[in-house]
Amino acid sequence: MSEDPESNPDAKRRELAAAFDQPLDPLAGVETVFRETDVDPFALFREEVLDARDLAASTYRNFERLFEEWRAHMQRQGRHPACPSPDHVEAYIRGQTAPETEGGKDNANRTVKEKLRKLNQAYRYFQDDPAFPHSTDYNPISVARDRVPLPVRKEKEHRRIPVSELREMVQSVTDIRARTLIVLQLKLGLRAGEVANIRLGDFQMADAEVPQHYPAIGTHDRLDDYENVIYVPSKHEREGNKSSRPRLLPLDDEVRALLERYLFVRPDNCEPWLFLSLKSHSQMTSKGVNDVWKDAFHPEYAETDEYRPVTSHFGRHRFTTYWRVEQDVNRQLVKYMRGDRTGAYRNDRGMNAYLHAYYEDIEALYREGIYLLEVHS
């Protein structure tokens, strides 16, 4: 049966390309030349563009991992990674979004979009640099991104776990290190990276016996005028943190009691980090923090068809829901406790631009209102 050009977009494109004497795969003809050179175009982009941006090490590594993934994909496609066609990019998108049961990565749409954005930065560099044969009139990444609709995914909810059930969950965790870590996230809304990044100098506990053994405790200069408080640096001050704004948060009696118990059994090996890896006794990773939650609460609180799994990020969601929804606390104060920017939202130039929140605004509110988990038992 002959192909009907009226019902096949590819046939129509081939017809147009033939009429205008245009190649449908413009980079196919230069691939051999790329393979004959010793230059890695993505390494050149890294050296000339990324190195000049003073990126955080984690962002730099994300680019590196992505380029390695892209090289492997294009090798499977039988094409040099700097010479993709839209079909190659479409295959990459489908592999990123396909379920793991089908051999895909099962990535969220926002993850796929971010990867394509980074790849497109490299491709635009190829287009702009006269050393490359990439025409400014042709971008296969943009073409494929417009052609392939990302899957519509059912957004799963976080479990709405009442405080009474949170207490039972926490009291089921018998390991003091794991319990301290989990309670910090539940009562302070910290991200996994922020927990892994806590240094001994970042928190201060009045009248505690532990500081005599750990002289570094409470030495951060942001703590000078405060008692029983923790300082959470912003992403600009400490790599791996994500909040735009640094914040001070109160340490209540429960948290301080847990910290004291944990510090008495923590390995004293001169590491500056509060939480240490069990294997290396060096700084924990975000994955290590998440593994603590999984070990404590799965499979009972693993992912279901309806709910997301209870992992380290659950603490931040529960913390935010408690203050904003259950306690109806002012949005600006909750944003401060989360480390979000207070004041104007995006392009808002009205009164919100003049609204700000500080530690003094939330300290009494927090100490009087934070839920008790009865972690002393």
Salt bridges, closest charged atoms under 4 A:
GLU3 OE1 - ARG14 NH2 2.85
ASP10 OD1 - ARG13 NH1 3.36
ASP25 OD2 - ARG79 NH2 2.54
GLU31 OE2 - ARG35 NH2 2.76
GLU31 OE1 - ARG79 NE 3.95
ASP40 OD2 - ARG71 NH2 2.82
GLU47 OE2 - ARG46 NH2 3.72
GLU64 OE2 - ARG46 NH1 3.47
GLU68 OE2 - ARG71 NH1 2.68
GLU69 OE2 - LYS105 NZ 3.86
GLU69 OE1 - LYS115 NZ 3.03
GLU90 OE1 - ARG94 NH1 3.71
GLU90 OE2 - ARG147 NH1 2.86
ASP106 OD1 - ARG153 NH1 3.15
GLU114 OE2 - ARG117 NH2 2.60
GLU114 OE2 - LYS118 NZ 2.48
GLU155 OE2 - ARG308 NH2 2.17
GLU194 OE2 - ARG191 NH1 3.19
GLU194 OE1 - ARG247 NH2 3.06
ASP202 OD2 - ARG238 NH1 2.51
ASP221 OD1 - HIS220 ND1 3.17
GLU237 OE2 - HIS220 NE2 3.24
GLU239 OE2 - ARG61 NH2 3.66
ASP252 OD2 - LYS187 NZ 2.51
ASP253 OD1 - ARG256 NH2 2.62
GLU254 OE1 - LYS187 NZ 2.59
ASP268 OD2 - HIS213 NE2 3.36
ASP291 OD2 - LYS287 NZ 3.00
GLU303 OE2 - LYS156 NZ 2.83
GLU326 OE2 - ARG160 NE 3.49
GLU326 OE2 - ARG318 NH1 2.97
ASP328 OD1 - ARG324 NH1 3.48
ASP340 OD1 - ARG316 NH2 3.83
ASP340 OD2 - ARG338 NE 2.71
GLU363 OE2 - ARG367 NE 3.27
